[in-house]
Amino acid sequence: MHKLTQNEVLKGLNIQKIDFYLLDSIDSTNTFAKEKPLNKDYLIVISEEQTAGRGRQGKDWYSPDAGNIYMSVKFRNQNSDPLSLIMGLLISEAMDAVSNQKINAGLKWPNDLLINNKKICGILIESQINADQLEYTVGIGINYSLPKKESWWGEIGELADILPREKLINGILHRITDYLENGYKNWKDEWERRCIHMGMELVAVSNNQNDTKVGICNGINEEGKMFLQTENELKLISSGECSIKGVY
């Protein structure tokens, strides 16, 4: 397994704006990043392993030392776009750009990435206020190789020749920093173009799992909320997740 280096993953970035940590093992890159002060524009943490990796809604994120990507980026954000959707889009675009071909990493609302209907990437976004400044920490996990996995987990190890870890990390970081510094005007159109369930029937599930709605996905609005055409009305789903028959 090729070990990551700072020079590779930060190539072409303005390192004067970055505090960088490259670790062999940590409980959680997000937890580590949140505990560190944000002294520069960006704080980036990458680890080869997480012993207590975290996903959305308090779920565990399986994080063995097996050549995967476990990364957190901490920053302040002046844009009003929904970060959870934006980050998924930026990662999907980075995969295409780095490989120089269509990887077809599809987006599933709100922020999962899938290849061949299997989840290959998860995103966890957390925020906190320090000295009256709102800070965001974005955790990104991308599966290359998993010694054990659930039926709906996917891997991209077979794409490693065209998507080496160090180049994919670098491509993602370039897109994140470019977005934060320059914005992304037509992100909604691009997100919908890469969405795997536009016009499909799905089940929207609330965060507490107590409320479900069945309907057809009719896209999203500028706030990242999903339009769901139920049998009786057009609903706007603001939080939770969605389940697609035959996928997960």
C-alpha positions in Angstrom: 0.0 0.0 0.0 1.4 3.4 -1.0 1.8 5.6 2.0 0.5 9.2 1.7 2.8 12.1 1.8 2.2 15.8 2.5 3.8 16.8 -0.8 1.5 14.6 -2.8 -1.8 15.5 -1.2 -1.1 19.2 -1.0 0.4 19.6 -4.4 -0.5 22.9 -6.0 -2.3 24.2 -2.9 -1.3 27.4 -1.0 0.3 25.7 2.0 0.6 29.1 3.8 -3.2 28.9 4.3 -3.2 25.3 5.6 -2.5 23.6 8.9 -1.9 19.9 8.0 -1.9 16.7 10.0 -1.0 13.3 8.4 -1.5 10.5 11.0 -1.2 6.8 11.1 -4.1 6.3 13.5 -6.6 8.5 15.3 -10.0 7.9 16.9 -11.8 10.2 14.5 -10.4 12.8 12.1 -13.4 15.0 12.7 -13.0 14.9 16.4 -9.3 15.7 16.1 -10.0 18.6 13.7 -12.7 20.1 15.9 -10.4 20.1 18.9 -7.7 22.0 17.1 -7.8 25.8 16.8 -8.4 27.1 13.3 -5.4 29.4 13.0 -5.3 29.5 9.2 -7.9 29.4 6.4 -7.9 25.6 6.5 -7.1 22.7 8.8 -6.7 19.4 7.1 -6.5 16.0 8.9 -5.8 12.7 7.1 -5.3 9.4 8.9 -4.6 5.8 7.6 -7.0 4.4 10.3 -9.8 5.6 12.5 -10.5 3.6 15.7 -13.8 5.4 16.3 -14.8 6.7 12.9 -18.2 8.5 12.8 -20.9 8.8 10.2 -24.1 10.7 10.0 -26.8 10.4 12.7 -24.4 8.9 15.2 -23.6 5.8 13.1 -20.1 4.2 13.2 -17.9 4.5 10.1 -15.8 1.4 9.6 -12.2 2.7 9.2 -9.6 -0.1 9.0 -6.0 0.5 7.9 -6.5 -0.8 4.4 -5.7 2.0 2.0 -8.9 4.0 2.3 -9.4 7.8 2.6 -10.3 9.2 6.0 -10.0 13.0 5.9 -11.5 16.1 7.6 -11.3 19.7 6.4 -12.1 22.5 8.8 -12.8 26.1 7.6 -15.1 29.1 7.9 -17.6 29.5 5.1 -19.2 32.6 3.8 -21.4 30.8 1.2 -25.0 30.0 2.0 -25.2 26.9 -0.1 -26.0 23.5 1.5 -22.6 22.1 2.3 -23.7 18.5 2.5 -24.9 18.5 -1.1 -22.0 20.7 -2.4 -19.4 18.4 -0.9 -20.8 15.3 -2.5 -20.9 17.1 -5.9 -17.3 18.3 -5.5 -16.0 14.8 -4.7 -17.9 13.3 -7.7 -16.4 15.9 -10.0 -12.9 15.4 -8.6 -13.2 11.7 -9.4 -13.9 12.5 -13.0 -11.2 15.1 -13.2 -8.4 13.0 -11.6 -9.2 9.9 -13.7 -9.8 12.0 -16.9 -12.9 9.9 -17.6 -16.5 9.5 -16.4 -16.4 7.5 -13.2 -20.2 7.9 -12.8 -20.1 8.4 -9.0 -23.8 9.1 -8.6 -25.3 11.3 -5.8 -27.9 10.1 -3.4 -29.7 12.8 -1.3 -28.4 14.3 0.8 -24.7 13.4 0.6 -23.9 9.8 -0.3 -21.8 8.8 -3.4 -22.6 5.5 -5.2 -21.0 3.5 -7.9 -23.0 0.6 -9.3 -25.6 1.2 -6.6 -23.1 0.7 -3.8 -22.1 3.4 -1.3 -18.4 4.2 -1.8 -18.2 7.5 0.1 -19.8 9.1 3.1 -19.7 12.7 4.3 -20.2 14.0 7.9 -20.5 17.8 8.4 -20.3 19.3 11.9 -20.2 22.9 13.0 -19.2 24.9 16.1 -18.8 28.5 17.1 -15.4 29.7 18.3 -14.9 33.4 19.2 -18.2 34.3 17.5 -17.0 32.6 14.3 -18.9 29.7 12.8 -16.5 26.9 11.8 -17.3 23.8 9.8 -15.6 20.4 9.9 -16.3 18.2 6.9 -15.4 14.5 7.3 -14.9 12.4 4.1 -14.6 8.7 4.0 -13.9 6.9 0.7 -13.7 3.1 0.5 -10.9 1.6 -1.6 -10.7 -1.8 0.2 -12.8 -3.2 3.1 -11.8 -6.5 4.7 -15.5 -6.8 5.7 -18.5 -4.9 4.5 -22.3 -4.7 4.4 -24.1 -5.7 1.3 -24.7 -2.0 0.3 -21.1 -0.9 0.8 -18.9 -0.5 -2.3 -15.2 -0.1 -3.0 -13.2 1.6 -5.7 -9.9 -0.4 -5.3 -10.3 -1.6 -8.9 -10.0 2.0 -10.0 -6.8 2.7 -8.0 -4.7 2.9 -11.2 -6.7 5.8 -12.5 -7.8 7.1 -9.1 -4.7 6.8 -6.8 -5.5 8.0 -3.3 -3.0 10.8 -3.2 -4.3 12.3 -6.4 -7.9 11.9 -5.5 -7.3 13.6 -2.1 -5.4 16.4 -3.9 -8.2 16.8 -6.4 -10.9 17.0 -3.7 -8.9 19.6 -1.7 -8.4 21.7 -4.8 -12.2 21.7 -5.5 -13.1 22.4 -1.9 -10.7 25.4 -1.6 -11.8 26.7 -4.9 -15.5 26.5 -4.0 -14.9 28.2 -0.6 -12.9 31.0 -2.3 -14.9 31.5 -5.5 -18.3 29.9 -5.0 -20.2 27.6 -7.4 -23.0 29.4 -9.3 -24.8 26.5 -11.1 -24.2 23.8 -8.4 -27.9 22.8 -8.2 -28.1 21.9 -11.9 -24.9 19.9 -11.7 -26.1 18.1 -8.6 -29.4 17.1 -10.2 -27.5 15.9 -13.3 -25.5 13.5 -11.2 -28.3 12.5 -8.9 -29.2 8.8 -9.3 -32.9 9.1 -8.3 -34.3 12.0 -10.2 -37.8 11.1 -11.3 -37.7 7.8 -9.3 -39.9 6.6 -6.5 -38.2 6.6 -3.1 -38.9 6.7 0.6 -37.9 9.8 2.6 -37.0 8.9 6.2 -36.8 11.5 9.0 -33.7 11.7 11.2 -35.5 10.0 14.1 -36.8 7.3 11.8 -40.3 8.0 13.0 -41.7 9.6 9.8 -41.6 8.2 6.3 -43.0 9.6 3.1 -43.2 7.8 -0.3 -43.0 9.7 -3.5 -41.2 10.7 -6.7 -38.1 12.8 -6.4 -38.6 16.0 -8.4 -35.2 17.6 -7.7 -33.9 20.0 -5.1 -34.1 23.7 -4.3 -31.3 26.2 -3.7 -31.3 25.3 0.0 -30.7 21.6 -0.8 -34.2 20.5 0.2 -35.7 17.7 -1.9 -39.0 18.0 -3.7 -41.0 14.8 -3.2 -44.2 14.3 -5.2 -46.4 12.2 -3.0 -49.8 10.8 -4.0 -51.6 13.9 -2.7 -49.1 16.8 -2.7 -45.6 18.1 -3.4 -43.6 17.9 -0.2 -40.3 19.7 0.6 -38.0 17.4 2.5 -35.5 19.3 4.6 -33.7 16.6 6.6 -33.2 12.9 7.0 -32.3 10.5 4.2 -33.8 8.6 1.4 -34.2 4.9 0.6 -34.4 3.6 -3.0 -35.9 0.2 -3.8 -33.1 -2.1 -5.0 -30.4 0.1 -3.7 -30.6 1.0 0.0 
